[in-house]
Amino acid sequence: MVTELGLLYLGGMTVLFFFWAYGIVSFVLDVKNKFIPKGRQYLRGRRQLKEEQQREQERKEREEQLY
């Protein structure tokens, strides 16, 4: 036979479990929808800067060869 304290404990643990699960799901969705796109954007920007620097360097080398 379950006592009132046991029922209260099971109810409390059930409520805490749902908040715990909600927190995990929210964290996963935040990572998926916020952090991963920002990381991709950062990497894309770094690649573009590197390509622009490389093009600028090649342009300077061609200019120096012309003179």
N, C-alpha and C positions, 0 to 999 in steps of 0.2 A: 504494500500500500504506500502510495506517494504522499508525503506530507506537504503542507503549504509552503514550507521553506524550500523543499525540492522543486515544487512547481514554479516558485518564484525564481529559483536558480536557473531552471531550464528555460523559462521565458526570457530572463535577462541574457542568457548566453545566446539564445536564438536572435534576439534583437541586435546584440553586439556582432554576431556573425554576419547579419545582413549589412551592417555599416562597414564591417571589415571587407566584405566582398565588393560592396559599392566603391570603396576606396581603391581597391585593386583595379577594378574595371575603369574607374575614372583616370587613374594613373596611366594605364595602358592606352586609353584613348587620347590623353594629353600627349603622350610620347608620339603616338601615331599621327596625330593631327597638328601638333605644334612643333615639336623638337626635330622630328625627321625632316619635314619640309624646310625648316630654317637651316639645318645642317646641309641639305642639298643645295640650298640657295647660296650658302657660304662657300661651299666647294666650287660651285659654278662661277661665282665671282672671282675666286682665286685663280681658276683656270683662265678666265678672260683677261685678268690682269697680267698673267704670265705670257699669254699669247700676244697681248698688246706690247709688252716689253720686248718680246722676241721680234715682233714686226718692226718696232722702232729701232732696235739694234741692227737689224738687217738693212733698214733704210739708211742708217748712218754709215754702215759699211759700204753700201753702194755709192753714197755720196763721196766718201773718202776715196773710193776707187776711181771715180770720175775726175778728181782733181789731181 
